[in-house]
Amino acid sequence: MSERKPPFGKILVANRGEIALRVFRTCREHGIRTVAVYSDGDRHAAHVAGADEAVHIGPTPSAQSYLRAENIIAAARQTGADAIHPGYGFLSERASFVAACEAANIVFIGPGAHAMELMGDKVRARKAMLAAGVPLVPGREDLVDVAAALGAAREIGYPLMLKASAGGGGKGMRVVNDDDQLRRGFAAAQREAEAAFGDGRLFVERAVLGARHVEIQLMADRHGQVVYLNERDCSVQRRHQKVIEEAPSPSPRMTPAIRQAMGEVACRVAKAVDYVGAATVEFLFEEHEHGEPSFYFLEMNTRLQVEHPVTEMTTGRDLVWDMIRVCAGEPLGYSQADVRLDGHAIECRIYAEDALRFLPSPGPLLRLRWPEGPGVRVDAAVREGSEVSSHYDPMIAKLVTWGPSRAVAIERMRRALQDTVVLGIECNINFHLRVLAEPDFRAGEFDTHYIDAHPALTQATDLAEDHSRAAAAAAAAVVSRVATARRSSGNPASADQPHMSAWQRAVRIRG
């Protein structure tokens, strides 16, 4: 525990699962008490047990619980929480929630409402970035109808990317290659955007095909200091959702000079909107056979990202602690020159899903064991016996490995995945193992269309994978017998608290 007086006495985390447990871990280290919130369906969830206090906020559907700002504020008032950390998803990028926290005299651990509102609207963000001199993909905003979209297509040229102005997570997004596809896609994208965000506005950009998805992690304080903490490569995606992330980018064209240029642009983005806290500026990174690569501003995520552990592993920073400090008004306390880049880290998102069709696989976790060893970190949302609900995102853990080189990080990830036991539900571990063995991935030669370009990754389970499932079942039986023996002998040491042991393993990563 830190000896200094903590900036807050008590923090409520307006979220669930692994990100709530992640924030609680930092709070415990620095003597800050914690409050969990939970729905009916999460009454016995791991994050509820991981906090000092827990408050029930409503029925299982998130629209009646985790998305009810008034319920979150009431829970903070009830428990005397000084601040609220939103995690990611749910209310984390709702400017109205930030305003509600301010009205209740509760600190929101994130940016101000103005920056969040501006960067959450992709059209307004594009205009602000254009004024700030940030490189943008050629596009057209304020499309009122399909006729305007067709006019933009004649100016920009095909292929085009249709995007929802208020969107994210791939909703309302599609590539169109000609006028007919644009006419059909425009109406469909509008319907999808309206259903997802209550806002059917669209804009178009030139489709940058064959590019990487590279993002810069930022941290900014209230005193005008902004630093970038290097880049992450999130190009391995399915349906515009990230699956594997790593830091730094394995691209041979990601030179120190390009990294610095991207980082400086990202800092310019933050300064243009008076940003405070953790943010991620996402870029399309277009590699060229000859000459320097190009990069274009994609969007700014005004929150902590799912993939933040790979940045923590390669910089040595606790991003949650930095967020807490700067949002309490403290100076950042380090400069750009202090940011390091140490080794390589890879994160695999472990989903409860059928990895062949990428469909959720809810149900009870009958057996669960996470890997151990040097360079292994597990941020888990569940424990053995947990119920994976169909009401929430199916990610059950983030498995992260670090190594002095990318090759070592990959090998550690391969072993960690093989040592993981998840029984009772389908999960995507075998999919990750296939990716790690695939030559293009190992060579670092991939872009955002990597999964589509390698259909063998999602073909039917082969014999080797059947063998790995059998091995996992055998390992689970051993785990069960050991746990039973420990309980009968009165020894409490077991995997009954996986979220605790996972982090204890992580802090031993580099000694």
PyMOL commands that set and color helices and strands:
alter all, ss='L'
color gray80, all
select helices_A, chain A and resi 17-29+40-42+46-49+62-64+69-79+95-103+113-120+122-131+146-156+179-197+256-272+308-315+319-327+336-338+406-419+429-437+439-443+450-453+455-458+463-489+498-506
alter helices_A, ss='H'
color red, helices_A
select strands_A, chain A and resi 10-13+33-39+53-58+83-85+107-108+139-143+160-164+174-176+202-206+212-220+226-238+241-247+277-286+294-301+344-351+353-354+359-360+363-364+367-369+376-380+387-388+395-403+421-423
alter strands_A, ss='S'
color yellow, strands_A
deselect
rebuild
show_as cartoon
